Amino acid sequence: MRFRPDQLKRSLERGLAPVYLVSGDEPLQLQECLDQLRTAARAEGFTDRVVLHADARFDWSTLKQLGESLSLFAERRVIDLRLSTAKPDKQGVEAIKAAVEAPNPDHLLLVSAPRIDKRGFSAAWLKAIDAAGAIIQVWPVNAKRLPGWVAQRALAAGVELSNDACRLIAERSEGNLLACAQELDKLKLLYGDRALEVEDVLASITDSARFGAFDLVDCVLEGDATRAVRITMALKDEGLDPLQVLGPVAWMLRSAHQIALRVDAGESLDAVLAMGKFAVWRRHQSALERALERNGPQNWRLFILRAGAIDRLAKGTGKRTDTAVKRYRGEAWDALVELAVAVCGVGLVPATHV
């Protein structure tokens, strides 16, 4: 049985399953799901808890021994198994599978793991958990859904926010749900139950946005130039080297150029993305379609040339006569911002300005 984090509360009202797996890379939601499960377990009399950190050196016989033993005072026990990887080794697979298929009625097995991809769910130990218990997959909240998440979170916390205030908090804490939740807690302490507007939020909020280079890749494919500028400058403010950001962007540009050439030659995008080398872009297909509508093969080639100029600029290997060096006065971040918005379809610079 699988369900989303927001379905967990209703599921627990129907009773506990013998085993749960909580998987994902979003720390706030992951922790809150685990907290809900532990609270429900205590209410059902599981007052003892053993935490097992299953890293590369973990002895998997420990899990079997715990499953066969009683707690010191014969209390019901939660076995809190924390996996360091979504793909345990052969011994781990066998140990988890055995614990799930022959459960101790006085034990609740609670497994937490990093994000498991679709292919990973074909593993035997996951199939066993799916059949005997419940799997909760935690996914990051994307930019479009975040204002709604903020509104729901504020309502639960007893904070009344205007729509604009929700959007502001979402923008300032994007990618960092923990910072967002903490901001709502702070607003509750500062203002109590009164309705809050943008001005109130601006007076207290701190910019806790957390981005990665691949957030910029997703953004430029979507064509959101304003957000592309904000993400790029946030990455700069975090102290990243521009080459750390340029690498994923250049990889995307090369892939998009090859795909654009094939589509321009008459192949369907579905057929191109079915190829192994381009399959990674299938989950970005709708954004990629829009990007290909904005830019033909010639533009993608131009973007690649500009990425090369930025690479030389960042490394300091460009000549003083290079257009990029003169245009940006040695500032690779400015060049990267202009490249990002150009891919979004804004301010395309002719090839002579590469």
C-alpha positions as CSV (number, residue, x, y, z in Angstrom):
1,M,0.0,0.0,0.0
2,R,1.4,3.4,-1.0
3,F,0.2,6.9,-0.2
4,R,1.3,10.5,0.1
5,P,2.3,12.2,3.4
6,D,-1.0,14.1,3.5
7,Q,-2.9,10.8,3.6
8,L,-0.9,9.4,6.5
9,K,-3.1,10.9,9.3
10,R,-6.3,9.3,7.9
11,S,-4.5,6.0,7.4
12,L,-3.4,5.9,11.0
13,E,-6.9,6.5,12.2
14,R,-7.7,3.1,10.8
15,G,-4.9,1.5,12.7
16,L,-1.2,0.7,12.4
17,A,0.4,-1.5,9.8
18,P,3.2,-3.9,11.0
19,V,5.8,-2.1,8.8
20,Y,6.2,1.3,7.2
21,L,8.8,2.7,4.8
22,V,9.2,6.4,4.5
23,S,11.3,7.4,1.5
24,G,12.4,10.8,0.2
25,D,14.9,13.6,0.1
26,E,12.8,16.4,1.5
27,P,13.9,16.6,5.2
28,L,10.9,18.4,6.8
29,Q,8.2,16.2,5.4
30,L,10.3,13.0,5.9
31,Q,10.8,13.9,9.6
32,E,7.2,14.8,10.2
33,C,5.9,11.6,8.7
34,L,8.3,9.6,11.0
35,D,7.1,11.7,14.0
36,Q,3.5,11.0,13.2
37,L,4.2,7.3,13.0
38,R,6.1,7.3,16.3
39,T,3.4,9.2,18.1
40,A,0.7,6.8,16.8
41,A,2.9,3.8,17.9
42,R,3.2,5.2,21.4
43,A,-0.6,5.6,21.6
44,E,-0.9,1.9,20.7
45,G,1.5,0.9,23.5
46,F,4.8,0.7,21.6
47,T,6.7,2.4,24.4
48,D,10.2,0.9,23.7
49,R,12.2,2.0,20.7
50,V,15.5,0.8,19.2
51,V,17.3,2.9,16.5
52,L,19.5,1.1,14.0
53,H,21.7,3.1,11.6
54,A,22.3,0.8,8.6
55,D,25.4,2.0,7.0
56,A,28.0,0.1,5.0
57,R,29.4,-1.6,8.2
58,F,26.0,-2.5,9.7
59,D,25.7,-6.1,10.9
60,W,22.3,-7.2,9.5
61,S,22.1,-10.1,12.0
62,T,21.2,-7.4,14.6
63,L,17.8,-6.9,12.9
64,K,17.0,-10.7,13.0
65,Q,18.1,-10.9,16.7
66,L,15.9,-8.0,17.6
67,G,12.9,-9.5,15.8
68,E,13.2,-12.7,17.8
69,S,13.7,-11.0,21.2
70,L,11.5,-9.3,23.7
71,S,12.3,-5.9,25.1
72,L,13.7,-5.7,28.7
73,F,10.3,-5.1,30.3
74,A,8.3,-7.0,27.8
75,E,7.0,-3.8,26.2
76,R,5.9,-3.4,22.6
77,R,8.8,-2.1,20.6
78,V,9.4,0.1,17.6
79,I,12.4,-0.9,15.5
80,D,13.6,2.3,13.8
81,L,15.7,1.2,10.9
82,R,17.5,4.1,9.1
83,L,19.0,3.2,5.8
84,S,21.9,5.2,4.4
85,T,21.1,4.1,0.9
86,A,18.0,3.3,-1.1
87,K,19.7,0.1,-2.3
88,P,20.8,-2.1,0.6
89,D,23.2,-4.9,-0.1
90,K,22.2,-8.6,-0.5
91,Q,22.4,-9.3,3.3
92,G,20.3,-6.2,3.9
93,V,17.7,-7.2,1.4
94,E,17.4,-10.7,2.9
95,A,17.2,-9.4,6.5
96,I,14.5,-6.8,5.8
97,K,12.5,-9.2,3.7
98,A,12.7,-11.9,6.5
99,A,11.6,-9.3,9.1
100,V,8.6,-8.2,7.0
101,E,7.5,-11.7,6.0
102,A,7.6,-13.1,9.6
103,P,6.7,-10.1,11.7
104,N,6.8,-10.1,15.5
105,P,3.3,-9.0,16.6
106,D,4.8,-6.9,19.4
107,H,7.1,-5.1,17.1
108,L,6.6,-2.2,14.6
109,L,9.2,-2.0,11.9
110,L,9.8,1.6,10.8
111,V,12.2,2.0,7.9
112,S,13.4,5.3,6.5
113,A,15.5,5.7,3.4
114,P,16.6,8.3,0.8
115,R,14.5,8.7,-2.3
116,I,13.7,5.5,-4.2
117,D,13.2,5.9,-8.0
118,K,10.5,4.0,-10.0
119,R,12.9,1.3,-11.0
120,G,14.0,0.7,-7.4
121,F,10.5,-0.4,-6.5
122,S,11.0,-3.7,-8.3
123,A,13.3,-4.8,-5.5
124,A,12.1,-7.8,-3.5
125,W,12.4,-6.1,-0.1
126,L,10.3,-3.2,-1.3
127,K,7.7,-5.5,-2.7
128,A,7.5,-7.3,0.6
129,I,6.9,-4.0,2.5
130,D,4.3,-2.9,-0.1
131,A,2.4,-6.2,0.4
132,A,2.6,-6.3,4.2
133,G,2.5,-2.7,5.3
134,A,2.7,0.8,3.8
135,I,5.1,2.9,1.8
136,I,5.1,6.7,2.0
137,Q,6.9,8.6,-0.7
138,V,8.0,12.1,0.1
139,W,8.5,14.5,-2.9
140,P,9.8,18.0,-2.9
141,V,7.1,20.8,-3.3
142,N,7.8,22.5,-6.6
143,A,7.5,26.3,-7.1
144,K,4.0,26.2,-8.5
145,R,2.6,24.2,-5.6
146,L,4.5,26.0,-2.9
147,P,2.1,29.0,-2.2
148,G,-0.7,26.4,-1.7
149,W,1.5,24.4,0.7
150,V,2.3,27.6,2.6
151,A,-1.4,28.5,2.9
152,Q,-2.2,25.0,4.2
153,R,0.7,25.1,6.6
154,A,-0.3,28.5,7.9
155,L,-3.9,27.4,8.4
156,A,-2.7,24.4,10.5
157,A,-0.4,26.7,12.5
158,G,-3.2,29.2,13.2
159,V,-1.6,31.9,11.1
160,E,-4.0,33.9,8.8
161,L,-2.2,35.1,5.7
162,S,-3.3,36.9,2.6
163,N,-2.7,35.3,-0.8
164,D,0.1,37.8,-1.5
165,A,1.7,37.0,1.9
166,C,1.7,33.3,1.1
167,R,3.3,34.0,-2.3
168,L,6.0,36.1,-0.7
169,I,6.9,33.5,1.9
170,A,7.0,30.8,-0.8
171,E,9.3,33.0,-2.9
172,R,11.7,33.8,-0.1
173,S,11.9,30.2,1.3
174,E,11.7,28.3,-2.0
175,G,13.4,24.9,-1.9
176,N,13.7,25.0,1.9
177,L,10.5,23.8,3.6
178,L,12.1,23.8,7.0
179,A,12.9,27.5,6.8
180,C,9.4,28.1,5.5
181,A,7.8,26.3,8.5
182,Q,10.1,28.1,10.9
183,E,9.1,31.5,9.3
184,L,5.4,30.6,10.0
185,D,6.2,29.7,13.6
186,K,8.0,33.1,14.0
187,L,5.0,35.0,12.5
188,K,2.7,33.2,15.0
189,L,4.9,34.3,17.9
190,L,5.2,37.9,16.6
191,Y,1.6,38.6,15.6
192,G,-0.6,36.0,17.2
193,D,-3.9,35.4,15.6
194,R,-4.4,38.7,13.6
195,A,-4.6,38.6,9.8
196,L,-1.2,39.3,8.2
197,E,-0.5,41.1,4.9
198,V,2.7,41.4,2.8
199,E,4.0,44.3,4.9
200,D,3.9,42.2,8.1
201,V,5.8,39.4,6.4
202,L,8.4,41.7,5.0
203,A,9.1,43.1,8.4
204,S,10.1,39.7,9.8
205,I,11.0,37.3,6.9
206,T,14.6,36.4,6.0
207,D,15.6,35.2,2.6
208,S,16.0,31.4,3.1
209,A,15.7,30.3,-0.5
210,R,17.9,27.3,-1.3
211,F,18.7,26.4,-4.9
212,G,20.9,24.1,-6.8
213,A,22.3,24.3,-10.3
214,F,19.6,21.9,-11.6
215,D,16.9,24.2,-10.3
216,L,18.3,26.7,-12.8
217,V,18.2,24.1,-15.6
218,D,14.6,23.4,-14.9
219,C,13.8,27.1,-14.7
220,V,15.3,28.0,-18.1
221,L,13.6,25.1,-19.8
222,E,10.3,26.4,-18.4
223,G,11.2,29.9,-19.8
224,D,10.8,31.8,-16.5
225,A,13.3,34.5,-17.0
226,T,12.6,36.4,-13.8
227,R,13.1,33.4,-11.6
228,A,16.2,32.4,-13.6
229,V,17.8,35.7,-12.6
230,R,16.9,35.2,-9.0
231,I,18.2,31.6,-8.9
232,T,21.4,32.5,-10.5
233,M,22.1,35.4,-8.2
234,A,21.1,33.3,-5.2
235,L,23.7,30.7,-6.2
236,K,26.3,33.4,-6.6
237,D,25.4,34.7,-3.1
238,E,25.9,31.2,-1.7
239,G,29.5,31.4,-2.7
240,L,29.4,28.9,-5.5
241,D,32.0,28.9,-8.3
242,P,30.3,29.9,-11.6
243,L,31.7,26.7,-13.1
244,Q,29.7,24.6,-10.7
245,V,26.5,26.1,-12.1
246,L,27.7,26.3,-15.7
247,G,28.4,22.6,-15.9
248,P,24.8,21.3,-15.6
249,V,23.6,24.2,-17.8
250,A,26.0,23.4,-20.6
251,W,25.1,19.7,-20.3
252,M,21.4,20.7,-20.8
253,L,22.3,22.9,-23.8
254,R,24.2,20.2,-25.6
255,S,21.4,17.7,-25.1
256,A,18.8,20.2,-26.2
257,H,20.8,21.0,-29.3
258,Q,21.0,17.3,-30.3
259,I,17.3,16.8,-29.6
260,A,16.4,20.0,-31.6
261,L,18.4,18.7,-34.6
262,R,16.5,15.4,-34.6
263,V,13.1,17.1,-34.2
264,D,14.0,19.6,-36.9
265,A,14.9,16.7,-39.2
266,G,11.4,15.2,-38.7
267,E,11.6,12.9,-35.8
268,S,8.9,13.1,-33.1
269,L,10.0,14.3,-29.7
270,D,8.5,11.1,-28.2
271,A,10.7,8.9,-30.4
272,V,13.8,10.9,-29.6
273,L,13.2,10.7,-25.8
274,A,12.7,7.0,-26.2
275,M,16.4,6.7,-27.0
276,G,18.6,5.7,-24.1
277,K,20.8,8.8,-24.2
278,F,17.9,11.2,-24.0
279,A,15.6,9.2,-21.7
280,V,16.6,11.3,-18.7
281,W,14.6,14.2,-20.3
282,R,11.3,12.4,-20.5
283,R,10.1,13.7,-17.1
284,H,10.9,17.2,-18.4
285,Q,9.1,16.6,-21.7
286,S,6.5,19.4,-21.4
287,A,9.1,22.0,-20.5
288,L,11.4,20.7,-23.2
289,E,8.7,21.0,-25.8
290,R,8.2,24.7,-24.9
291,A,12.0,25.3,-25.0
292,L,12.2,23.8,-28.4
293,E,9.3,26.0,-29.6
294,R,11.3,29.0,-28.4
295,N,14.6,28.0,-29.8
296,G,15.6,26.1,-33.0
297,P,18.9,24.3,-33.5
298,Q,20.8,27.5,-34.5
299,N,19.9,29.1,-31.2
300,W,21.0,26.1,-29.2
301,R,24.3,26.1,-31.0
302,L,24.7,29.8,-30.1
303,F,23.9,29.0,-26.5
304,I,26.6,26.3,-26.4
305,L,29.2,28.8,-27.9
306,R,28.3,31.3,-25.2
307,A,28.6,28.7,-22.5
308,G,32.1,28.0,-23.8
309,A,32.9,31.7,-23.6
310,I,31.7,31.8,-20.0
311,D,33.8,28.8,-19.2
312,R,36.9,30.6,-20.5
313,L,35.9,33.7,-18.7
314,A,35.5,31.9,-15.3
315,K,38.8,30.1,-15.7
316,G,40.6,33.3,-16.8
317,T,41.8,31.7,-20.0
318,G,40.1,34.2,-22.3
319,K,42.1,36.7,-24.2
320,R,41.6,40.4,-23.7
321,T,40.4,40.7,-27.3
322,D,37.6,38.1,-26.7
323,T,34.2,39.6,-27.0
324,A,33.0,37.9,-23.8
325,V,35.9,39.4,-21.8
326,K,35.2,42.9,-23.1
327,R,31.4,42.6,-22.8
328,Y,31.3,41.4,-19.2
329,R,34.6,42.9,-17.9
330,G,35.6,39.5,-16.6
331,E,32.4,38.8,-14.6
332,A,31.3,35.3,-15.4
333,W,28.1,35.6,-13.3
334,D,26.8,38.4,-15.4
335,A,27.4,36.4,-18.5
336,L,25.7,33.4,-17.0
337,V,22.6,35.5,-16.1
338,E,22.3,36.7,-19.7
339,L,22.7,33.2,-21.0
340,A,20.0,31.9,-18.7
341,V,17.4,34.6,-19.7
342,A,18.4,34.1,-23.4
343,V,17.4,30.5,-23.2
344,C,14.2,31.6,-21.6
345,G,13.6,33.7,-24.8
346,V,14.6,37.1,-23.5
347,G,17.4,39.3,-24.9
348,L,18.9,36.9,-27.4
349,V,22.4,38.3,-28.3
350,P,23.6,37.8,-31.9
351,A,26.4,35.3,-32.5
352,T,28.9,38.1,-33.1
353,H,28.6,39.0,-29.4
354,V,29.6,35.5,-28.1
